[in-house]
Amino acid sequence: PLVSLRRGGGQGLATPRSLAYNPAENAVLLSYDGEGGMYELYLLPRDTSRGEVTSDAGRGQGSSACFVARNRFAVLDKNSNTISVKNLQNETTKRCPAPTPTTDAIFYGGTGLVLCKSEDKMVMFDVQQRTVVGELSTPSVKYVVWNAEMTMVAFLCKH
């Protein structure tokens, strides 16, 4: 392996639900479902000759997280139905209400955009302008996959 992430202190977290990589900042964002949701942010060294990252991760509560810009990521708090935008130092720079009251998860939607999943639809939300860009009725989406040009998206559902 090029790099190995080690969690210290025996957090007892389950397997990550999602992993996002930011090549511009060489950062990894992991999301977990257990205990109301949690994320971990790892800033990887540019020189991976050591093969291991032992530095502490930025951690926080949130049911899902994704990168929204080169040096920003968004975190969904389902309890308060808010989306927080954080910098790579794990500091909140912006907080806004989610576009739907039943937002279950967020996915990358492009620079400054998140796809917000609710029970029966996906909403593309601009976290900078705090506006809904588009909306689509869908069954419950599990994964979102974009093509390389970011012109087409596939929503993967269970049924």
NORQUIQUI-V958867 format. One record per residue. RES is the residue in one letter. SS is DSSP state (a for helix, b for strand, c for the rest). Layout:
RES,SS  RES,SS
//
This chain:
P,c  L,c  V,c  S,c  L,b  R,c  R,c  G,c  G,c  G,c  Q,c  G,c  L,c  A,c  T,c  P,c  R,c  S,b  L,b  A,b  Y,b  N,b  P,c  A,c  E,c  N,c  A,b  V,b  L,b  L,b  S,b  Y,b  D,c  G,a  E,a  G,a  G,c  M,b  Y,b  E,b  L,b  Y,b  L,b  L,c  P,c  R,c  D,c  T,c  S,c  R,c  G,c  E,c  V,b  T,c  S,c  D,c  A,c  G,b  R,b  G,b  Q,b  G,c  S,c  S,b  A,b  C,b  F,b  V,b  A,b  R,c  N,c  R,b  F,b  A,b  V,b  L,b  D,b  K,c  N,c  S,c  N,c  T,b  I,b  S,b  V,b  K,b  N,b  L,c  Q,c  N,c  E,c  T,b  T,b  K,b  R,b  C,b  P,b  A,c  P,c  T,c  P,c  T,c  T,c  D,c  A,b  I,b  F,b  Y,b  G,c  G,c  T,c  G,c  L,b  V,b  L,b  C,b  K,b  S,c  E,c  D,c  K,b  M,b  V,b  M,b  F,b  D,b  V,c  Q,c  Q,c  R,c  T,b  V,b  V,b  G,b  E,b  L,b  S,b  T,c  P,c  S,c  V,b  K,b  Y,b  V,b  V,b  W,b  N,c  A,c  E,c  M,c  T,c  M,c  V,b  A,b  F,b  L,b  C,b  K,c  H,c
//
